[in-house]
């Protein structure tokens, strides 16, 4: 499974992107569960955010959803954080 996250907005407006490929990872099942939950709670179009908040585009194997602070689910927040931290 290929998981991509793009974060935009914030005070400085700096875009950040990262990607994780779960193939061959020992924790792949955990990633898959987070990704499924994040997709299920996402929106088809970018939601209205808050001033200086972040907006996110989450793409999992070609399926894209959008989310924004402060209305992220716990699964979305965890997935985004992990992808931005561990991804390339």
C-alpha positions, 0 to 999 in steps of 0.5 A: 500500500502506498500512502501519500500526505500533502500538508498545506497552509499554516502560518508560513504557508509552507507545503510539505509532502511525504510518502510511505510504502507499506510493502514488506513492513512488519507493521503493515497491518497497522498502517492499513487499518489507519489508512482505511479509517482515514479514507473513510472519514475524509472528504471528496473536496478540500474542507474549509479550514481555520486561519493559519490551520493546515489542510491535508490531502491523503492519497492511498493507492490512488484514492484521495480524500481531504481533511483540515485542522482542527477537525481531524479524526484521531486516525487521520491525525496519527496517519498524517503524523506518521507519514510526515515523520517516517516517509520520504 
